[in-house]
């Protein structure tokens, strides 16, 4: 079970703890100085599982008609991954977040398949940004995740 999900108005700049286990620690902060209504839950908290279950509840500060995600990962201070994808374009959108209106509660549960990537032991900094246009200027949300992998998974 995912545990109890509830709304929290997070204080900007304060790290929010996600989970800790013998092989993994996860936490995040918001990149901007504005408070957000947001919850995120991840189970199990282990690098030894190939699929994680995630639960997300969010009240966006603007309508979600266009959404581009930019994902950057640094490993021990060196850039390891850069990925971007348009999730919502306004037509034929397949993700449930598309069309969510400003102030409307969006809730979903989804799988994160981690078995494709082997994460060596070390410190990871992950920046996840969501933009409301393709210019990377109008940011909807930004997270700064800290992931500490405590043991090699291979």
C-alpha positions, -999 to 999 in steps of 0.1 A, spaced: 0 0 0 12 35 -7 4 48 28 -15 80 35 -15 107 9 -23 142 20 -18 177 8 11 197 21 19 233 13 57 229 12 79 256 23 103 267 -5 139 257 -1 132 231 26 142 195 16 113 170 16 124 135 26 110 108 3 125 76 16 155 58 30 166 21 30 199 2 34 207 9 -3 190 42 -12 181 77 1 158 101 -18 148 137 -10 138 168 -30 133 205 -29 115 229 -52 138 250 -74 117 282 -71 108 302 -40 70 297 -43 51 273 -21 35 243 -39 6 220 -31 22 187 -40 27 152 -26 48 124 -40 52 89 -26 75 62 -39 76 25 -29 96 4 -24 126 25 -15 152 2 -29 175 0 -59 171 -38 -59 136 -36 -74 129 -33 -111 96 -14 -108 87 14 -83 52 25 -76 47 62 -75 17 82 -63 15 119 -72 -10 146 -62 -5 181 -74 -25 214 -77 -9 232 -106 -6 270 -106 -16 273 -143 -36 253 -169 -18 223 -183 -24 225 -220 12 222 -230 38 204 -209 74 197 -217 95 178 -192 133 183 -191 152 158 -170 189 163 -161 210 139 -140 244 146 -125 265 118 -110 293 128 -86 291 163 -101 294 152 -138 264 155 -162 253 119 -168 219 123 -186 198 149 -204 163 140 -216 133 160 -227 99 151 -239 67 169 -247 39 152 -227 11 175 -235 7 194 -268 -30 203 -267 -41 176 -292 -43 138 -289 -26 139 -255 -23 105 -239 -13 115 -203 -39 122 -177 -22 154 -165 -30 170 -198 -59 194 -196 -57 198 -158 -68 233 -150 -52 258 -126 -62 251 -91 -77 216 -100 -64 186 -81 -45 161 -102 -39 127 -87 -23 96 -103 -5 64 -96 21 50 -120 50 27 -123 86 38 -127 106 11 -144 142 13 -132 156 -20 -144 169 -4 -176 196 16 -158 222 3 -134 231 30 -109 266 28 -94 271 37 -58 273 75 -53 255 108 -51 231 119 -78 215 153 -84 184 152 -106 167 183 -119 132 178 -132 116 208 -149 82 212 -164 75 240 -189 43 254 -203 58 261 -237 86 248 -260 109 277 -253 120 266 -218 111 300 -205 77 295 -188 83 270 -160 54 253 -143 73 233 -118 109 224 -110 123 198 -86 158 192 -74 161 156 -63 190 142 -43 195 104 -47 222 86 -27 228 51 -39 246 33 -10 257 2 -28 263 -10 -63 233 -28 -79 253 -49 -103 
